[in-house]
Amino acid sequence: MEYDVIVIGGGPGGYVAAIKASQLGLKTACIEFDEDNQGKQKLGGTCLNVGCIPSKSLLDSSYKYHQISESFDEHGIKVSKPNYDLAKMMERKNEIVKKLTGGVSHLFSHNKVEAIHGKGKLLNQNEVEVTDLKGKKKKYQGKNIVLATGSRPINIPSVPWNGTTVVGSAGALEFTETPKKLGIIGAGVIGLELGSVWSRLGSEVSIFEAEKDLLPMLDTDMTRTIEREFKKQNLNIHLGCFVKGSKKYRKGINLEVEIDGKIEKKYFDKVIVAVGRRPFTDNLLDEGCGLTLDEKGFVPVDDYCQTNLDNVYAVGDLVRGPMLAHKAMEEGVMVAERIAGKKMEVNYDLVPSVIYTHPEIAWVGKTEKQLRDEGIDFKKGNFPFAASGRALAAGDAVGSVKVLADKETDQVLGVQIFGNSASEILQQGLIGMEFSASSEDFGLTMFSHPTVSEALHEAALAVNKQAIHIGN
């Protein structure tokens, strides 16, 4: 059977590419494999099934519990000692996942995308082999092929997963009881978010990070505030340390951690390994297909996600750039558009990032260090949420908004936010930056009052020492 477009992978990059291609009049199929061997196709990839969506469900549930336990009293709301039902939280999470993954199947039907259940392998630039759950193989012809198989968590030899006491990010979303002592290896996005969930629910959380700085993709003035706040939340973050080994027991595990040159043994009921992810190319490429991988296992592509093979594209976590669902989606749309003869491109300078702790952390564009390294003179403005009427009224006034702008042209080059609704505020900055807005443009824009978004307005005014509600 021949298609205009065959997509291998049904995650954010893959299913979006397939839907867009079909909308553009191209006969399209999307191949997805159920690794759990349960006989059902799991569209939505890591994001919908074991990543973005289920983690946000637990983050929101655990934060509501935390608010009732810790914050309601200051609002004059009296609540008897609260408790929580972890099984119910997990049930709610699973229902949300089921609803969204089912929604992708509905979108496939509505947009006439054929879903093929099996493991896809690229044979050559126009042919794919699919192996179903029973091992039966079938070949499909495609004028264009899009690789979108995503990524998998990195395992480390010193603390191998066992699915019980040592788990990856997916396993950490399936605990049946709250661990008393929880160790997390890696203080990146996943480590901080999962640490927040289980700390709010009562775990004593220790996070071990090899980097000497927390969140080095941000400026140090921002990360200092973030680190102080996380310590108040009882997230015990150890920086510049290395996990050298582990010893498993029937109900727990000892980690051997090198801290300040000394080996310390630390016992935990559960350990989450969250040291990053790798491109998932296992059994994806036939030996003679001609597609090359780089030394880190990524698929090399040009600015338009074209591989070294004609008519073969790769998107999302398989290729360069941050491993983010929205980046994969935009690449999926771009590839479908270009296959259809259109000229779309992705602005890789403006890929937003968010960490859904509370307060949230969000950023886009350049940091101070990047601007200095590139020899760009810049100016900056900051506005603390402690000066925001809306944030104070909500009892949620930790953090600040920071805006970086070109010293000569005033064009906004970077926005960093730590605080209430940071993920939503960032989108306003991102839209302005996409249209090359200056900090003056932001300052001249009328923001609703009272809103937390006013913090972006004031930070932009502060760039040119024109802020109204703080000293300049």
C-alpha positions, -999 to +999 in steps of 0.1 A: +000+000+000+014+034-009+009+067+009+020+103+003+032+105+039+041+078+064+048+089+100+066+066+124+056+075+159+023+088+174+036+113+199+032+151+197+055+155+167+042+124+149+004+127+154+005+165+146+025+159+114+001+132+104-030+153+110-016+184+092-004+163+062-039+148+058-055+183+062-033+194+033-048+167+011-020+141+015-028+104+020-013+097+054-006+069+078+008+070+113+025+039+128+026+035+166+036+006+188+023-004+222+054-013+241+034-025+271+022-054+248-014-048+259-028-050+224-040-014+223-025+014+203-012+042+226-013+074+206+000+106+222+036+093+230+054+100+262+038+135+266+002+123+269+008+089+284+037+091+309+050+127+307+035+162+304-001+154+310+000+129+339+027+148+357+007+180+355-024+162+369-004+151+399+013+184+403-021+202+404-037+176+428-007+177+452-006+215+451-043+217+461-036+194+490-006+216+500-027+247+498-054+232+521-027+220+545-004+251+546-020+282+530-058+284+537-053+296+573-038+330+562-070+336+541-091+330+572-103+296+560-104+270+587-101+234+577-098+203+599-067+183+594-068+173+557-059+139+542-056+126+507-065+095+487-035+086+465-054+060+446-081+086+437-054+110+425-039+083+403-074+074+390-081+110+381-047+112+363-054+080+344-088+093+333-073+125+320-047+105+300-074+082+286-095+111+275-067+129+257-052+098+240-087+089+229-090+124+216-060+118+193-077+087+179-108+107+173-088+134+155-072+107+133-106+094+123-120+129+117-090+139+096-088+105+077-054+095+090-049+058+089-035+045+122-013+014+118-005-006+150+030-020+151+067-012+152+079+007+122+114+004+107+128+025+079+140+002+050+149+030+026+138+065+016+104+052+003+097+021+023+087+011+058+084-023+074+059-027+102+060-056+127+028-062+146+024-076+181+024-112+168+057-107+149+040-105+115+058-081+091+043-060+064+058-034+040+043+000+032+054+025+005+056+062+012+065+091-010+076+109+021+085+094+055+086+113+089+105+098+118+090+108+151+097+081+177+107+105+205+130+097+233+135+074+263+149+081+298+186+075+303+195+047+327+227+049+347+248+018+355+254+028+391+217+028+399+199+005+374+161+005+373+143-024+388+107-011+385+101-012+423+126+007+444+144+023+415+123+038+387+124+063+359+100+092+354+071+070+342+074+047+373+074+078+396+039+086+383+026+052+394+035+049+431+008+032+451+019+048+483+039+079+493+075+070+500+088+082+534+122+089+520+126+096+483+159+101+465+160+118+430+190+117+408+189+148+386+177+184+394+164+192+360+128+197+349+116+161+357+135+159+390+121+192+403+086+185+392+084+150+406+102+161+438+075+188+442+047+163+438+060+138+464+073+164+489+038+180+490+023+146+498+047+140+527+079+125+513+113+136+527+129+144+493+166+146+485+177+156+450+213+149+438+227+169+408+261+166+392+261+202+380+275+228+404+247+253+395+210+247+397+192+252+363+223+266+345+200+276+315+189+306+337+207+336+350+222+332+385+201+360+401+170+340+391+184+306+402+194+319+436+159+329+444+146+296+430+170+276+452+160+295+483+123+289+477+128+252+471+147+249+503+117+264+521+096+238+505+118+210+520+134+200+487+169+191+498+190+198+467+226+187+467+246+203+438+280+191+424+276+156+437+279+122+420+260+089+427+288+063+426+268+032+434+238+016+451+228-014+471+193-027+470+173-041+499+140-058+499+121-026+507+146+001+500+180+012+486+212+027+497+229+053+475+266+059+476+269+097+469+301+116+465+296+150+482+326+174+486+350+146+478+336+123+504+314+092+499+282+092+519+256+064+522+220+075+521+190+053+525+157+057+506+125+038+502+124+048+465+148+064+440+138+082+408+165+084+381+159+116+361+192+124+345+179+131+310+166+114+279+181+099+247+167+097+212+147+065+207+161+049+176+161+013+188+152-010+158+140+021+139+166+020+111+174-009+088+211-015+085+210-007+048+186+023+049+214+049+045+203+072+073+231+084+095+231+092+133+255+115+151+278+105+179+250+111+205+224+091+186+205+120+172+193+121+136+211+150+119+187+173+100+188+207+083+168+237+095+137+222+079+141+187+096+153+171+063+176+141+068+205+131+045+179+110+026+156+126+001+120+127+013+129+114+048+124+138+077+129+136+115+112+157+142+110+162+179+133+144+204+151+126+176+167+158+164+187+188+178+172+212+202+153+210+234+132+178+240+098+196+243+064+186+230+056+220+216+088+221+197+080+187+182+045+198+173+058+228+154+083+207+136+056+183+127+035+211+112+065+225+094+074+192+078+039+185+066+036+220+051+069+217+033+060+183+019+029+199+006+050+226-012+046+254+014+074+275+029+069+273+067+098+274+091+103+272+129+119+300+148+144+280+170+155+312+187+122+314+205+114+280+219+097+286+253+105+264+284+085+258+315+091+239+348+057+233+365+068+236+401+051+261+423+061+288+418+065+280+381+097+287+362+095+299+326+119+314+301+125+322+264+153+338+244+187+347+256+203+349+291+228+375+303+257+350+298+246+342+263+244+379+254+278+386+269+293+356+251+279+369+218+292+404+224+257+420+226+253+450+248+221+447+267+200+464+294+176+447+319+146+453+340+132+433+369+099+434+388+092+414+419+058+398+424+060+411+460+050+445+444+021+430+425-013+438+440-029+407+424-001+384+436-003+397+471-041+394+471-037+358+461-011+352+488+013+341+460+039+368+457+072+349+455+096+355+425+100+381+398+099+388+361+131+397+342+133+413+308+166+416+287+167+440+258+193+451+232+210+483+245+209+501+212+177+489+195+156+481+227+144+448+211+135+423+238+160+394+236+150+373+267+124+369+293+127+349+325+100+344+351+098+327+385+064+330+401+026+326+400+013+318+365+048+321+349+039+297+321+010+319+311+027+353+315+056+340+293+033+335+263+027+373+263+064+380+261+069+353+235+042+368+212+059+402+214+093+388+208+080+369+177+071+403+163+105+418+174+088+440+200+109+465+220+107+469+258+091+502+250+064+484+230+056+463+261+057+494+283+032+512+260+008+483+260-021+485+284-023+456+308-054+448+328-053+457+365-050+439+388-033+410+371-001+391+377+007+399+340+013+435+350+047+422+363+058+417+327+046+453+319+065+468+348+097+447+341+097+460+305+093+496+318+121+490+343+144+482+313+144+519+305+141+530+342+105+540+337+088+515+361+059+530+381+055+507+410+091+501+420+122+523+423+144+525+391 
